Amino acid sequence: MTRVLSGAVLIVVAVAAVWFAPAWLFLLIAELLVILACYEFAGLVRASALSFPTVVATIAAALTCAAFSRATPGRGTALEVVLRPG
């Protein structure tokens, strides 16, 4: 039941951030959600007796989120630059 309630709260926060938050706050909330998701995943991996580099994976995920949030002036977003053919 705790997971359902925390999931419901996170969904409300995410939807509110998309509609009402300025760009810097949206990025901050997105980063926090990425970090929470990484630690949740790490807990699931540990429960299955596998090893998982939690800190490295969390830093990589947060940096990826930050990189894709930056707009490249005159060239589009980072995702458009990556997907652009040539």
N, C-alpha and C positions, 0 to 999 in steps of 0.2 A: 504494500500500500504506500510505503514511503517513496518508492521509485515513481509511482504514478503521480503522487502529489508534487514531487520535485520536478518531474517532467512537465506537469501542467503549469507550474510557476515559470519554468524556463521558457515554455512556449509563449506565455503571456508577455514576458520580458522581451523576447526576441521580436514578436509582432509589434510591440510598442516601440522598440528601437528602430525598426524598419520605417514606421510611419512618422514618428515624432522626433527622433534624435538627430542632432547635427552629425556631420561626418566623423568628427573626432570621437564622439561618444559612441557612435555605431561601431567604429573600429575597436574601441576599448571593450565593448560588450562582446563583440565577435571574438576577440582574443581570449576573454575570460571563458566563453563557451568552448573554445577550442581546447584550452587548458583543462577545463572540467571533463571534457570528452576523453582526452588522453589519459587522465587519471582513472576515469571509469573503465576505460579499455584495459589499462594496466592491471586494475583489480580483477577483471575477468580473466586475463591471461595468467596472473598469479594463482587464481583459483584452479586453473587447469594444469598447474605445475610446470608451466613453460617459463622460459626467461624472456624478459622484455626490457629494453633499455628505456625506461620511463622518462628520465630527464632528457636524454638525447632526442627521443621521439617528440616530446612535448616542445622542446626548443625548435626543432625542425618544423613542426606544424605551426607554431606561432609565427616563425619567420616567413613561412609560405603564405600565411594569411595576411601578414603585413605587406609582403611584396605585391600581392595581387590587389591590395587596396589602393596602392599608389597609382595615380594617373600619370601618364607620360605626355607632357605638353606637345600638342601637334601630332601625336602618334597614336592616341587612344589609350585605353587601359592596358595594364600589363598582360591580361589575358588576350586582348586583341593583338598585341604585339607578338606574343608567342604563337598564336594561331594563324597569323598573317602569312600567306605563302610568298616568300621572297621579299 
